[in-house]
């Protein structure tokens, strides 16, 4: 929804309970994942495919105009699954597993820190500069969840990566990112961490979950 909002596209949202996926959803989402975009009642699935489609058909473009730069952006978008798996401290089952994840996270973070230093040639605040792009939209959901957990757990995971920290802060302050989740997202996210027995969930008090 970040890109839809960034391009001022009117849309309607149907939220799915991923713990109880309805049959109609599984018919339109072959991989059983969200998001799915319905275009003239035809489904389009997978985040990157949806983003590329929207950038092709709706102005203004959010990819660089230079073909080489555009390809580089796509390459960094392809890094998202590895990055998210490498930094998702919120889905660890124990303190030991959390520490193991923190120990391995820098190798993923350093790659992105170097990309921010070398790819844009300016001070940002976004991946390519002053305007939101597809790379920003791809990383924002994972950085958003990390920021939500980090404010309570305070691992300092981004302490040695100032460019990522500044980028994350800029994304979290962006209206398109803030409005990309349901009003109840914080509450659902924190509650699920507790219900699913993740270690981070045990660090959240009932008051924190209720307040969020």
Backbone as JSON Lines, residues from 0, in Angstrom:
{"i":0,"aa":"X","n":[0.81,-1.21,0.0],"ca":[0.0,0.0,0.0],"c":[0.85,1.27,0.0]}
{"i":1,"aa":"X","n":[2.11,1.14,0.33],"ca":[2.99,2.31,0.34],"c":[3.04,2.94,-1.04]}
{"i":2,"aa":"X","n":[3.22,2.12,-2.06],"ca":[3.35,2.65,-3.42],"c":[2.02,3.18,-3.92]}
{"i":3,"aa":"X","n":[0.92,2.52,-3.6],"ca":[-0.39,3.02,-3.98],"c":[-0.62,4.41,-3.4]}
{"i":4,"aa":"X","n":[-0.24,4.59,-2.16],"ca":[-0.41,5.89,-1.52],"c":[0.55,6.92,-2.11]}
{"i":5,"aa":"X","n":[1.78,6.5,-2.4],"ca":[2.77,7.42,-2.97],"c":[2.35,7.91,-4.35]}
{"i":6,"aa":"X","n":[1.57,7.1,-5.06],"ca":[1.11,7.47,-6.4],"c":[-0.32,8.02,-6.41]}
{"i":7,"aa":"X","n":[-0.89,8.21,-5.22],"ca":[-2.25,8.76,-5.08],"c":[-3.28,7.92,-5.83]}
{"i":8,"aa":"X","n":[-3.17,6.61,-5.73],"ca":[-4.13,5.71,-6.37],"c":[-5.26,5.41,-5.38]}
{"i":9,"aa":"X","n":[-6.48,5.53,-5.83],"ca":[-7.61,5.16,-4.98],"c":[-7.73,3.63,-4.94]}
{"i":10,"aa":"X","n":[-7.94,3.09,-3.75],"ca":[-8.02,1.64,-3.62],"c":[-8.83,1.27,-2.38]}
{"i":11,"aa":"X","n":[-9.28,0.04,-2.36],"ca":[-9.97,-0.51,-1.21],"c":[-9.15,-1.67,-0.66]}
{"i":12,"aa":"X","n":[-9.18,-1.83,0.65],"ca":[-8.37,-2.87,1.29],"c":[-9.27,-3.91,1.94]}
{"i":13,"aa":"X","n":[-8.92,-5.17,1.72],"ca":[-9.53,-6.28,2.45],"c":[-8.44,-6.94,3.26]}
{"i":14,"aa":"X","n":[-8.54,-6.89,4.58],"ca":[-7.52,-7.47,5.43],"c":[-7.78,-8.97,5.63]}
{"i":15,"aa":"X","n":[-6.7,-9.74,5.67],"ca":[-6.78,-11.19,5.77],"c":[-6.17,-11.65,7.09]}
{"i":16,"aa":"X","n":[-6.86,-12.55,7.78],"ca":[-6.3,-13.2,8.95],"c":[-5.38,-14.31,8.45]}
{"i":17,"aa":"X","n":[-4.08,-14.09,8.55],"ca":[-3.13,-15.06,7.99],"c":[-3.07,-16.35,8.78]}
{"i":18,"aa":"X","n":[-3.69,-16.37,9.96],"ca":[-3.76,-17.62,10.71],"c":[-4.99,-18.43,10.33]}
{"i":19,"aa":"X","n":[-5.88,-17.84,9.56],"ca":[-7.1,-18.52,9.11],"c":[-7.48,-17.98,7.74]}
{"i":20,"aa":"X","n":[-6.71,-18.35,6.73],"ca":[-6.89,-17.8,5.39],"c":[-8.14,-18.38,4.73]}
{"i":21,"aa":"X","n":[-9.03,-17.51,4.27],"ca":[-10.25,-17.99,3.62],"c":[-9.96,-18.65,2.27]}
{"i":22,"aa":"X","n":[-10.84,-19.55,1.85],"ca":[-10.64,-20.29,0.6],"c":[-10.56,-19.36,-0.6]}
{"i":23,"aa":"X","n":[-11.37,-18.3,-0.61],"ca":[-11.35,-17.4,-1.76],"c":[-9.99,-16.73,-1.91]}
{"i":24,"aa":"X","n":[-9.34,-16.46,-0.77],"ca":[-8.02,-15.82,-0.83],"c":[-6.98,-16.78,-1.38]}
{"i":25,"aa":"X","n":[-7.02,-18.04,-0.96],"ca":[-6.06,-19.02,-1.44],"c":[-6.2,-19.28,-2.93]}
{"i":26,"aa":"X","n":[-7.39,-19.02,-3.47],"ca":[-7.6,-19.19,-4.91],"c":[-6.94,-18.09,-5.72]}
{"i":27,"aa":"X","n":[-6.83,-16.89,-5.13],"ca":[-6.25,-15.76,-5.87],"c":[-4.79,-15.52,-5.51]}
{"i":28,"aa":"X","n":[-4.33,-16.16,-4.42],"ca":[-2.94,-16.01,-3.99],"c":[-2.26,-17.38,-4.01]}
{"i":29,"aa":"X","n":[-1.65,-17.76,-5.13],"ca":[-1.07,-19.1,-5.25],"c":[-0.06,-19.44,-4.17]}
{"i":30,"aa":"X","n":[0.65,-18.44,-3.64],"ca":[1.65,-18.68,-2.6],"c":[1.08,-18.49,-1.2]}
{"i":31,"aa":"X","n":[-0.2,-18.13,-1.13],"ca":[-0.84,-17.96,0.17],"c":[-0.32,-16.78,0.95]}
{"i":32,"aa":"X","n":[0.21,-15.77,0.25],"ca":[0.82,-14.61,0.92],"c":[0.1,-13.33,0.54]}
{"i":33,"aa":"X","n":[0.25,-12.33,1.37],"ca":[-0.2,-10.98,1.04],"c":[1.03,-10.14,0.71]}
{"i":34,"aa":"X","n":[0.85,-9.08,-0.08],"ca":[-0.41,-8.57,-0.62],"c":[-0.79,-9.24,-1.94]}
{"i":35,"aa":"X","n":[-2.06,-9.05,-2.3],"ca":[-2.57,-9.4,-3.62],"c":[-3.28,-8.16,-4.15]}
{"i":36,"aa":"X","n":[-3.02,-7.81,-5.39],"ca":[-3.66,-6.65,-6.02],"c":[-4.65,-7.15,-7.06]}
{"i":37,"aa":"X","n":[-5.9,-6.73,-6.93],"ca":[-6.91,-7.09,-7.91],"c":[-6.99,-6.01,-8.97]}
{"i":38,"aa":"X","n":[-6.69,-6.38,-10.21],"ca":[-6.7,-5.44,-11.33],"c":[-7.78,-5.9,-12.3]}
{"i":39,"aa":"X","n":[-8.88,-5.16,-12.35],"ca":[-10.01,-5.57,-13.19],"c":[-10.4,-7.01,-12.89]}
{"i":40,"aa":"X","n":[-10.42,-7.33,-11.59],"ca":[-10.82,-8.64,-11.07],"c":[-9.81,-9.75,-11.37]}
{"i":41,"aa":"X","n":[-8.66,-9.4,-11.92],"ca":[-7.58,-10.37,-12.11],"c":[-6.54,-10.15,-11.01]}
{"i":42,"aa":"X","n":[-6.12,-11.22,-10.32],"ca":[-5.18,-11.05,-9.21],"c":[-3.73,-10.95,-9.67]}
{"i":43,"aa":"X","n":[-3.01,-10.08,-9.0],"ca":[-1.57,-9.97,-9.18],"c":[-0.94,-10.15,-7.8]}
{"i":44,"aa":"X","n":[0.02,-11.05,-7.69],"ca":[0.58,-11.39,-6.38],"c":[2.08,-11.22,-6.37]}
{"i":45,"aa":"X","n":[2.64,-11.22,-5.16],"ca":[4.05,-10.98,-4.84],"c":[4.35,-9.47,-4.87]}
{"i":46,"aa":"X","n":[4.91,-8.99,-3.79],"ca":[5.11,-7.55,-3.59],"c":[5.9,-6.88,-4.7]}
{"i":47,"aa":"X","n":[7.03,-7.47,-5.1],"ca":[7.86,-6.85,-6.13],"c":[7.14,-6.78,-7.46]}
{"i":48,"aa":"X","n":[6.41,-7.84,-7.81],"ca":[5.67,-7.85,-9.07],"c":[4.59,-6.77,-9.07]}
{"i":49,"aa":"X","n":[3.9,-6.63,-7.93],"ca":[2.87,-5.6,-7.82],"c":[3.48,-4.21,-7.94]}
{"i":50,"aa":"X","n":[4.6,-3.99,-7.26],"ca":[5.25,-2.68,-7.3],"c":[5.72,-2.33,-8.71]}
{"i":51,"aa":"X","n":[6.3,-3.31,-9.41],"ca":[6.78,-3.06,-10.77],"c":[5.6,-2.75,-11.7]}
{"i":52,"aa":"X","n":[4.52,-3.47,-11.54],"ca":[3.33,-3.22,-12.35],"c":[2.81,-1.8,-12.12]}
{"i":53,"aa":"X","n":[2.66,-1.43,-10.86],"ca":[2.15,-0.09,-10.55],"c":[3.06,0.99,-11.12]}
{"i":54,"aa":"X","n":[4.37,0.75,-11.07],"ca":[5.28,1.76,-11.59],"c":[5.21,1.86,-13.11]}
{"i":55,"aa":"X","n":[4.82,0.77,-13.75],"ca":[4.67,0.77,-15.21],"c":[3.42,1.5,-15.67]}
{"i":56,"aa":"X","n":[2.36,1.43,-14.86],"ca":[1.06,1.91,-15.36],"c":[0.57,3.19,-14.7]}
{"i":57,"aa":"X","n":[1.21,3.61,-13.58],"ca":[0.73,4.8,-12.87],"c":[1.86,5.8,-12.7]}
{"i":58,"aa":"X","n":[1.63,7.02,-13.16],"ca":[2.58,8.11,-12.95],"c":[2.46,8.63,-11.52]}
{"i":59,"aa":"X","n":[3.5,9.25,-10.96],"ca":[4.84,9.39,-11.53],"c":[5.68,8.15,-11.26]}
{"i":60,"aa":"X","n":[6.7,7.9,-12.11],"ca":[7.55,6.73,-11.88],"c":[8.34,6.85,-10.59]}
{"i":61,"aa":"X","n":[8.49,5.73,-9.91],"ca":[9.25,5.7,-8.67],"c":[10.56,4.91,-8.82]}
{"i":62,"aa":"X","n":[10.82,4.46,-10.03],"ca":[12.1,3.85,-10.37],"c":[12.98,4.91,-11.03]}
{"i":63,"aa":"X","n":[14.31,4.82,-10.93],"ca":[15.19,5.74,-11.65],"c":[14.98,5.63,-13.16]}
{"i":64,"aa":"X","n":[15.15,6.72,-13.87],"ca":[14.97,6.7,-15.32],"c":[16.15,6.04,-16.03]}
{"i":65,"aa":"X","n":[17.33,6.11,-15.44],"ca":[18.51,5.49,-16.06],"c":[18.4,3.97,-15.97]}
{"i":66,"aa":"X","n":[18.53,3.24,-17.09],"ca":[18.35,1.78,-17.07],"c":[19.3,1.06,-16.12]}
{"i":67,"aa":"X","n":[20.56,1.49,-16.06],"ca":[21.52,0.82,-15.18],"c":[21.15,1.06,-13.72]}
{"i":68,"aa":"X","n":[20.81,2.3,-13.39],"ca":[20.42,2.63,-12.02],"c":[19.15,1.88,-11.64]}
{"i":69,"aa":"X","n":[18.24,1.77,-12.59],"ca":[17.0,1.05,-12.33],"c":[17.27,-0.41,-12.03]}
{"i":70,"aa":"X","n":[18.18,-1.0,-12.79],"ca":[18.55,-2.4,-12.57],"c":[19.23,-2.57,-11.22]}
{"i":71,"aa":"X","n":[20.07,-1.63,-10.83],"ca":[20.71,-1.69,-9.52],"c":[19.66,-1.63,-8.41]}
{"i":72,"aa":"X","n":[18.67,-0.77,-8.59],"ca":[17.59,-0.7,-7.6],"c":[16.87,-2.04,-7.5]}
{"i":73,"aa":"X","n":[16.6,-2.67,-8.62],"ca":[15.92,-3.96,-8.59],"c":[16.78,-5.01,-7.88]}
{"i":74,"aa":"X","n":[18.08,-4.93,-8.06],"ca":[18.97,-5.88,-7.4],"c":[18.9,-5.72,-5.88]}
{"i":75,"aa":"X","n":[18.8,-4.48,-5.4],"ca":[18.7,-4.27,-3.97],"c":[17.32,-4.64,-3.44]}
{"i":76,"aa":"X","n":[16.31,-4.51,-4.26],"ca":[14.99,-5.0,-3.87],"c":[15.0,-6.52,-3.74]}
{"i":77,"aa":"X","n":[15.75,-7.19,-4.61],"ca":[15.87,-8.65,-4.53],"c":[16.58,-9.11,-3.26]}
{"i":78,"aa":"X","n":[17.29,-8.21,-2.62],"ca":[18.01,-8.55,-1.37],"c":[17.08,-8.54,-0.16]}
{"i":79,"aa":"X","n":[15.87,-8.05,-0.32],"ca":[14.95,-7.91,0.81],"c":[14.72,-9.22,1.57]}
{"i":80,"aa":"X","n":[14.45,-10.36,0.92],"ca":[14.22,-11.59,1.7],"c":[15.4,-11.97,2.58]}
{"i":81,"aa":"X","n":[16.61,-11.87,2.05],"ca":[17.8,-12.18,2.85],"c":[17.95,-11.19,4.0]}
{"i":82,"aa":"X","n":[17.73,-9.92,3.7],"ca":[17.86,-8.88,4.72],"c":[16.85,-9.09,5.84]}
{"i":83,"aa":"X","n":[15.6,-9.31,5.47],"ca":[14.56,-9.47,6.49],"c":[14.82,-10.69,7.36]}
{"i":84,"aa":"X","n":[15.27,-11.77,6.74],"ca":[15.58,-12.97,7.51],"c":[16.77,-12.73,8.44]}
{"i":85,"aa":"X","n":[17.71,-11.91,8.0],"ca":[18.91,-11.66,8.79],"c":[18.7,-10.75,9.97]}
{"i":86,"aa":"X","n":[17.68,-9.88,9.93],"ca":[17.53,-8.88,11.0],"c":[16.25,-9.06,11.83]}
{"i":87,"aa":"X","n":[15.47,-10.11,11.54],"ca":[14.17,-10.23,12.22],"c":[14.31,-10.77,13.64]}
{"i":88,"aa":"X","n":[14.85,-9.94,14.5],"ca":[15.02,-10.3,15.91],"c":[13.68,-10.53,16.59]}
{"i":89,"aa":"X","n":[12.6,-10.01,15.99],"ca":[11.29,-10.12,16.61],"c":[10.71,-11.53,16.52]}
{"i":90,"aa":"X","n":[11.27,-12.39,15.65],"ca":[10.76,-13.75,15.53],"c":[11.75,-14.77,16.09]}
{"i":91,"aa":"X","n":[12.31,-14.48,17.24],"ca":[13.21,-15.42,17.9],"c":[12.51,-16.0,19.13]}
{"i":92,"aa":"X","n":[12.82,-17.25,19.45],"ca":[12.1,-17.98,20.48],"c":[12.73,-17.91,21.87]}
{"i":93,"aa":"X","n":[13.97,-17.45,21.95],"ca":[14.65,-17.43,23.24],"c":[15.69,-16.32,23.26]}
{"i":94,"aa":"X","n":[16.21,-16.02,24.45],"ca":[17.27,-15.01,24.56],"c":[18.5,-15.45,23.77]}
{"i":95,"aa":"X","n":[18.79,-16.75,23.83],"ca":[19.96,-17.28,23.1],"c":[19.77,-17.11,21.59]}
{"i":96,"aa":"X","n":[18.57,-17.38,21.12],"ca":[18.31,-17.22,19.69],"c":[18.35,-15.76,19.28]}
{"i":97,"aa":"X","n":[17.88,-14.88,20.16],"ca":[17.97,-13.45,19.9],"c":[19.42,-13.01,19.78]}
{"i":98,"aa":"X","n":[20.26,-13.46,20.72],"ca":[21.67,-13.1,20.69],"c":[22.35,-13.63,19.43]}
{"i":99,"aa":"X","n":[21.96,-14.83,19.01],"ca":[22.52,-15.41,17.78],"c":[22.13,-14.58,16.57]}
{"i":100,"aa":"X","n":[20.87,-14.13,16.56],"ca":[20.41,-13.3,15.45],"c":[21.14,-11.96,15.44]}
{"i":101,"aa":"X","n":[21.33,-11.38,16.6],"ca":[22.05,-10.1,16.69],"c":[23.49,-10.25,16.23]}
{"i":102,"aa":"X","n":[24.1,-11.4,16.52],"ca":[25.49,-11.63,16.12],"c":[25.62,-11.73,14.6]}
{"i":103,"aa":"X","n":[24.59,-12.27,13.95],"ca":[24.66,-12.44,12.5],"c":[24.14,-11.26,11.71]}
{"i":104,"aa":"X","n":[23.38,-10.37,12.37],"ca":[22.74,-9.26,11.67],"c":[23.71,-8.28,10.99]}
{"i":105,"aa":"X","n":[24.88,-7.96,11.59],"ca":[25.75,-6.96,10.98],"c":[26.16,-7.23,9.53]}
{"i":106,"aa":"X","n":[26.32,-8.49,9.16],"ca":[26.74,-8.76,7.78],"c":[25.66,-8.36,6.77]}
{"i":107,"aa":"X","n":[24.39,-8.45,7.2],"ca":[23.3,-8.01,6.33],"c":[23.16,-6.5,6.37]}
{"i":108,"aa":"X","n":[23.29,-5.94,7.55],"ca":[23.17,-4.5,7.71],"c":[24.29,-3.76,7.0]}
{"i":109,"aa":"X","n":[25.5,-4.3,7.04],"ca":[26.64,-3.62,6.42],"c":[26.46,-3.53,4.91]}
{"i":110,"aa":"X","n":[25.9,-4.55,4.32],"ca":[25.66,-4.51,2.87],"c":[24.72,-3.36,2.51]}
{"i":111,"aa":"X","n":[23.68,-3.2,3.31],"ca":[22.73,-2.13,3.05],"c":[23.31,-0.77,3.4]}
{"i":112,"aa":"X","n":[24.1,-0.7,4.46],"ca":[24.78,0.55,4.82],"c":[25.69,1.0,3.67]}
{"i":113,"aa":"X","n":[26.42,0.06,3.1],"ca":[27.31,0.38,1.97],"c":[26.49,0.83,0.75]}
{"i":114,"aa":"X","n":[25.35,0.19,0.54],"ca":[24.5,0.58,-0.59],"c":[24.02,2.01,-0.44]}
{"i":115,"aa":"X","n":[23.59,2.37,0.76],"ca":[23.14,3.74,0.99],"c":[24.27,4.74,0.79]}
{"i":116,"aa":"X","n":[25.48,4.34,1.15],"ca":[26.63,5.23,1.01],"c":[27.04,5.39,-0.45]}
{"i":117,"aa":"X","n":[26.88,4.31,-1.23],"ca":[27.44,4.29,-2.58],"c":[26.44,4.47,-3.72]}
{"i":118,"aa":"X","n":[25.19,4.14,-3.48],"ca":[24.22,4.12,-4.58],"c":[23.65,5.49,-4.92]}
{"i":119,"aa":"X","n":[23.38,6.32,-3.9],"ca":[22.59,7.5,-4.19],"c":[23.42,8.75,-4.5]}
{"i":120,"aa":"X","n":[24.6,8.9,-3.9],"ca":[25.42,10.07,-4.19],"c":[24.82,11.36,-3.68]}
{"i":121,"aa":"X","n":[24.0,11.27,-2.64],"ca":[23.4,12.46,-2.04],"c":[23.05,12.14,-0.58]}
{"i":122,"aa":"X","n":[22.4,13.07,0.07],"ca":[22.12,12.91,1.5],"c":[20.74,12.32,1.78]}
{"i":123,"aa":"X","n":[20.09,11.79,0.77],"ca":[18.81,11.13,0.99],"c":[17.65,12.11,1.09]}
{"i":124,"aa":"X","n":[16.67,11.82,1.97],"ca":[16.77,10.84,3.06],"c":[16.41,9.41,2.66]}
{"i":125,"aa":"X","n":[15.95,9.24,1.39],"ca":[15.51,7.91,0.97],"c":[16.6,7.22,0.17]}
{"i":126,"aa":"X","n":[16.31,6.03,-0.3],"ca":[17.37,5.21,-0.9],"c":[18.05,5.9,-2.08]}
{"i":127,"aa":"X","n":[17.26,6.58,-2.93],"ca":[17.83,7.26,-4.09],"c":[17.99,8.76,-3.89]}
{"i":128,"aa":"X","n":[17.49,9.28,-2.8],"ca":[17.57,10.71,-2.59],"c":[16.32,11.26,-1.94]}
{"i":129,"aa":"X","n":[15.82,12.4,-2.41],"ca":[14.72,13.07,-1.72],"c":[13.34,12.48,-1.97]}
{"i":130,"aa":"X","n":[13.2,11.61,-2.99],"ca":[11.9,11.07,-3.33],"c":[11.82,9.58,-3.0]}
{"i":131,"aa":"X","n":[10.65,9.17,-2.51],"ca":[10.4,7.77,-2.21],"c":[10.49,6.93,-3.49]}
{"i":132,"aa":"X","n":[11.1,5.74,-3.39],"ca":[11.24,4.88,-4.55],"c":[10.81,3.45,-4.2]}
{"i":133,"aa":"X","n":[10.89,2.55,-5.17],"ca":[10.45,1.17,-4.94],"c":[11.31,0.46,-3.91]}
{"i":134,"aa":"X","n":[12.58,0.8,-3.84],"ca":[13.45,0.18,-2.82],"c":[12.97,0.57,-1.42]}
{"i":135,"aa":"X","n":[12.62,1.82,-1.25],"ca":[12.1,2.28,0.04],"c":[10.84,1.5,0.42]}
{"i":136,"aa":"X","n":[9.94,1.36,-0.54],"ca":[8.68,0.66,-0.27],"c":[8.92,-0.79,0.08]}
{"i":137,"aa":"X","n":[9.96,-1.4,-0.49],"ca":[10.24,-2.81,-0.23],"c":[10.81,-3.05,1.17]}
{"i":138,"aa":"X","n":[11.67,-2.15,1.64],"ca":[12.32,-2.34,2.94],"c":[11.51,-1.79,4.11]}
{"i":139,"aa":"X","n":[10.66,-0.82,3.84],"ca":[9.95,-0.13,4.92],"c":[9.19,-1.05,5.87]}
{"i":140,"aa":"X","n":[8.45,-2.06,5.39],"ca":[7.7,-2.9,6.33],"c":[8.6,-3.62,7.35]}
{"i":141,"aa":"X","n":[9.77,-4.06,6.92],"ca":[10.67,-4.78,7.82],"c":[11.36,-3.83,8.79]}
{"i":142,"aa":"X","n":[11.74,-2.65,8.3],"ca":[12.32,-1.65,9.19],"c":[11.28,-1.13,10.18]}
{"i":143,"aa":"X","n":[10.03,-1.08,9.75],"ca":[8.94,-0.65,10.63],"c":[8.78,-1.61,11.8]}
{"i":144,"aa":"X","n":[8.77,-2.9,11.52],"ca":[8.63,-3.9,12.58],"c":[9.85,-3.89,13.51]}
{"i":145,"aa":"X","n":[11.02,-3.72,12.91],"ca":[12.23,-3.64,13.73],"c":[12.17,-2.46,14.67]}
{"i":146,"aa":"X","n":[11.74,-1.31,14.17],"ca":[11.65,-0.11,15.01],"c":[10.62,-0.29,16.12]}
{"i":147,"aa":"X","n":[9.53,-0.95,15.82],"ca":[8.49,-1.18,16.83],"c":[9.01,-2.02,17.98]}
{"i":148,"aa":"X","n":[9.8,-3.04,17.67],"ca":[10.35,-3.91,18.7],"c":[11.52,-3.23,19.41]}
{"i":149,"aa":"X","n":[12.35,-2.55,18.65],"ca":[13.57,-1.97,19.21],"c":[13.27,-0.91,20.26]}
{"i":150,"aa":"X","n":[12.15,-0.22,20.15],"ca":[11.84,0.81,21.14],"c":[11.64,0.23,22.53]}
{"i":151,"aa":"X","n":[11.34,-1.06,22.6],"ca":[11.16,-1.72,23.89],"c":[12.35,-2.6,24.26]}
{"i":152,"aa":"X","n":[12.88,-3.32,23.29],"ca":[13.96,-4.27,23.57],"c":[15.31,-3.56,23.67]}
{"i":153,"aa":"X","n":[15.5,-2.51,22.83],"ca":[16.7,-1.67,22.86],"c":[17.99,-2.49,22.76]}
{"i":154,"aa":"X","n":[18.1,-3.23,21.68],"ca":[19.31,-4.02,21.44],"c":[20.44,-3.17,20.86]}
{"i":155,"aa":"X","n":[20.1,-2.0,20.31],"ca":[21.12,-1.18,19.64],"c":[21.57,-1.76,18.32]}
{"i":156,"aa":"X","n":[20.7,-2.53,17.66],"ca":[21.06,-3.23,16.44],"c":[21.53,-2.3,15.32]}
{"i":157,"aa":"X","n":[21.03,-1.07,15.31],"ca":[21.41,-0.12,14.25],"c":[22.48,0.89,14.72]}
{"i":158,"aa":"X","n":[23.02,0.68,15.89],"ca":[23.96,1.64,16.48],"c":[25.15,1.93,15.56]}
{"i":159,"aa":"X","n":[25.67,0.91,14.91],"ca":[26.85,1.07,14.07],"c":[26.52,1.3,12.61]}
{"i":160,"aa":"X","n":[25.24,1.58,12.33],"ca":[24.8,1.74,10.95],"c":[23.97,3.02,10.84]}
{"i":161,"aa":"X","n":[24.65,4.18,10.92],"ca":[23.93,5.45,10.99],"c":[23.11,5.77,9.74]}
{"i":162,"aa":"X","n":[23.56,5.32,8.58],"ca":[22.8,5.61,7.36],"c":[21.48,4.83,7.35]}
{"i":163,"aa":"X","n":[21.52,3.57,7.78],"ca":[20.29,2.8,7.86],"c":[19.36,3.39,8.91]}
{"i":164,"aa":"X","n":[19.93,3.82,10.05],"ca":[19.11,4.41,11.11],"c":[18.41,5.67,10.61]}
{"i":165,"aa":"X","n":[19.14,6.53,9.91],"ca":[18.55,7.75,9.4],"c":[17.5,7.45,8.33]}
{"i":166,"aa":"X","n":[17.79,6.46,7.5],"ca":[16.85,6.03,6.45],"c":[15.58,5.49,7.1]}
{"i":167,"aa":"X","n":[15.74,4.63,8.1],"ca":[14.6,4.06,8.79],"c":[13.76,5.15,9.44]}
{"i":168,"aa":"X","n":[14.4,6.1,10.1],"ca":[13.67,7.19,10.74],"c":[12.87,7.99,9.72]}
{"i":169,"aa":"X","n":[13.47,8.24,8.55],"ca":[12.78,9.0,7.5],"c":[11.58,8.22,6.98]}
{"i":170,"aa":"X","n":[11.74,6.92,6.81],"ca":[10.63,6.09,6.34],"c":[9.5,6.05,7.36]}
{"i":171,"aa":"X","n":[9.86,5.91,8.64],"ca":[8.83,5.83,9.68],"c":[8.06,7.14,9.8]}
{"i":172,"aa":"X","n":[8.67,8.25,9.41],"ca":[8.02,9.55,9.48],"c":[7.21,9.87,8.22]}
{"i":173,"aa":"X","n":[7.34,9.05,7.19],"ca":[6.67,9.3,5.91],"c":[5.19,8.9,6.01]}
{"i":174,"aa":"X","n":[4.31,9.78,5.56],"ca":[2.87,9.52,5.64],"c":[2.46,8.27,4.87]}
{"i":175,"aa":"X","n":[3.13,8.0,3.75],"ca":[2.77,6.83,2.95],"c":[3.08,5.54,3.7]}
{"i":176,"aa":"X","n":[4.15,5.55,4.48],"ca":[4.51,4.38,5.28],"c":[3.61,4.28,6.5]}
{"i":177,"aa":"X","n":[3.39,5.39,7.18],"ca":[2.55,5.39,8.37],"c":[1.14,4.91,8.06]}
{"i":178,"aa":"X","n":[0.63,5.3,6.91],"ca":[-0.74,4.94,6.55],"c":[-0.88,3.62,5.82]}
{"i":179,"aa":"X","n":[0.22,2.88,5.71],"ca":[0.18,1.63,4.94],"c":[-0.31,0.44,5.75]}
{"i":180,"aa":"X","n":[-0.51,0.62,7.04],"ca":[-0.98,-0.46,7.9],"c":[-2.29,-0.05,8.56]}
{"i":181,"aa":"X","n":[-3.04,-1.06,8.97],"ca":[-4.32,-0.79,9.64],"c":[-4.09,-0.09,10.97]}
{"i":182,"aa":"X","n":[-5.11,0.62,11.44],"ca":[-5.01,1.32,12.72],"c":[-4.69,0.36,13.86]}
{"i":183,"aa":"X","n":[-5.13,-0.88,13.71],"ca":[-4.93,-1.87,14.76],"c":[-3.62,-2.64,14.62]}
{"i":184,"aa":"X","n":[-2.78,-2.25,13.66],"ca":[-1.59,-3.05,13.35],"c":[-0.68,-3.23,14.56]}
{"i":185,"aa":"X","n":[-0.37,-2.15,15.26],"ca":[0.53,-2.26,16.41],"c":[0.0,-3.26,17.43]}
{"i":186,"aa":"X","n":[-1.27,-3.14,17.75],"ca":[-1.87,-4.02,18.73],"c":[-1.81,-5.48,18.27]}
{"i":187,"aa":"X","n":[-2.14,-5.72,17.01],"ca":[-2.13,-7.08,16.47],"c":[-0.71,-7.63,16.44]}
{"i":188,"aa":"X","n":[0.25,-6.82,16.04],"ca":[1.64,-7.26,15.94],"c":[2.18,-7.66,17.32]}
{"i":189,"aa":"X","n":[2.03,-6.78,18.3],"ca":[2.53,-7.08,19.64],"c":[1.8,-8.27,20.26]}
{"i":190,"aa":"X","n":[0.5,-8.33,20.07],"ca":[-0.28,-9.45,20.62],"c":[0.16,-10.77,20.02]}
{"i":191,"aa":"X","n":[0.4,-10.78,18.71],"ca":[0.84,-12.02,18.05],"c":[2.22,-12.46,18.53]}
{"i":192,"aa":"X","n":[3.1,-11.5,18.83],"ca":[4.42,-11.86,19.36],"c":[4.27,-12.61,20.68]}
{"i":193,"aa":"X","n":[3.33,-12.16,21.49],"ca":[3.11,-12.82,22.78],"c":[2.42,-14.18,22.59]}
{"i":194,"aa":"X","n":[1.38,-14.2,21.76],"ca":[0.61,-15.43,21.58],"c":[1.45,-16.55,20.96]}
{"i":195,"aa":"X","n":[2.35,-16.18,20.05],"ca":[3.14,-17.18,19.34],"c":[4.41,-17.56,20.1]}
{"i":196,"aa":"X","n":[4.58,-17.0,21.28],"ca":[5.68,-17.42,22.14],"c":[7.04,-16.92,21.74]}
{"i":197,"aa":"X","n":[7.1,-15.81,21.0],"ca":[8.4,-15.26,20.65],"c":[9.0,-14.55,21.86]}
{"i":198,"aa":"X","n":[10.3,-14.62,21.98],"ca":[10.98,-14.09,23.15],"c":[10.68,-12.61,23.36]}
{"i":199,"aa":"X","n":[10.69,-11.84,22.27],"ca":[10.42,-10.41,22.4],"c":[9.05,-10.18,23.03]}
{"i":200,"aa":"X","n":[8.09,-11.05,22.71],"ca":[6.76,-10.91,23.28],"c":[6.75,-11.03,24.78]}
{"i":201,"aa":"X","n":[7.67,-11.81,25.34],"ca":[7.72,-11.97,26.79],"c":[8.24,-10.73,27.48]}
{"i":202,"aa":"X","n":[8.88,-9.85,26.73],"ca":[9.43,-8.62,27.3],"c":[8.4,-7.49,27.31]}
{"i":203,"aa":"X","n":[7.28,-7.7,26.64],"ca":[6.25,-6.68,26.56],"c":[5.22,-6.91,27.65]}
{"i":204,"aa":"X","n":[4.96,-5.9,28.43],"ca":[3.96,-6.02,29.48],"c":[2.57,-5.98,28.86]}
{"i":205,"aa":"X","n":[1.58,-6.43,29.63],"ca":[0.21,-6.37,29.17],"c":[-0.21,-4.92,28.91]}
{"i":206,"aa":"X","n":[0.31,-4.0,29.71],"ca":[-0.02,-2.58,29.54],"c":[0.49,-2.07,28.21]}
{"i":207,"aa":"X","n":[1.69,-2.51,27.8],"ca":[2.26,-2.08,26.54],"c":[1.4,-2.56,25.39]}
{"i":208,"aa":"X","n":[1.02,-3.82,25.4],"ca":[0.21,-4.39,24.34],"c":[-1.14,-3.7,24.27]}
{"i":209,"aa":"X","n":[-1.76,-3.47,25.42],"ca":[-3.07,-2.83,25.45],"c":[-2.98,-1.39,24.97]}
{"i":210,"aa":"X","n":[-1.88,-0.71,25.35],"ca":[-1.74,0.7,24.96],"c":[-1.52,0.85,23.48]}
{"i":211,"aa":"X","n":[-0.86,-0.13,22.88],"ca":[-0.56,-0.03,21.46],"c":[-1.74,-0.47,20.62]}
